[in-house]
Amino acid sequence: MKRVATIILTVLLFTVATRIAGYGQDKSFPSDDDINLAISQTNVAMVQYRLAVEQEERLMGKVAADANARDRKTLENWGFASKALSSKPQMFNSVVGFDFVLMLDEASRNEALCSVSALSKAAIAAVQDASKATPFINLSNTCMDASTLLFTVREGVAALYQKYVEAEERLADKGIEVAGKCADALKKEAAIKK
């Protein structure tokens, strides 16, 4: 009896340990293909984001360049994160995925603000000369397009991260359940020894 309980306990502990280590990973976690698709979509959105930031800096000059330091940092961070995630997609299934969502959220918000700022400048320019408003209106459209694309990609990445969080929760629940069964088996074994 002791040998059977030990074997059962060993098998259960091995199962939990391999799940925690990522071997035989539950299919409900985001797959490499899911993550790679999110990376590809984000790369496209980041190209649009970069173009909008560059257009804003060209049109608005030094003031925009100084204000866009945060945008430049986000673009730089994405370059680093994109390379890391492309080589190890499962890094997404950690706090890195949460940072991914936050980065997209910030970029989308920044471009929405750029759009509003450009429209304000267009309105001011239109008072003096309507033709001077056109470049600001174009910038506003570029920024809004980038914001919309970033927001759309962010929604997909957020859903993917939610999938990870829910799978992690299910795995933790299974671990607790197995640990409880192991504790019960050990109690029974101890009771038999007495």
Summary of the structure (lengths in Angstrom):
residues: 194
radius of gyration: 25.8
end to end distance: 13.8
largest distance: 96.3
contacts: 574
relative contact order: 0.15
helix: 91%
strand: 0%
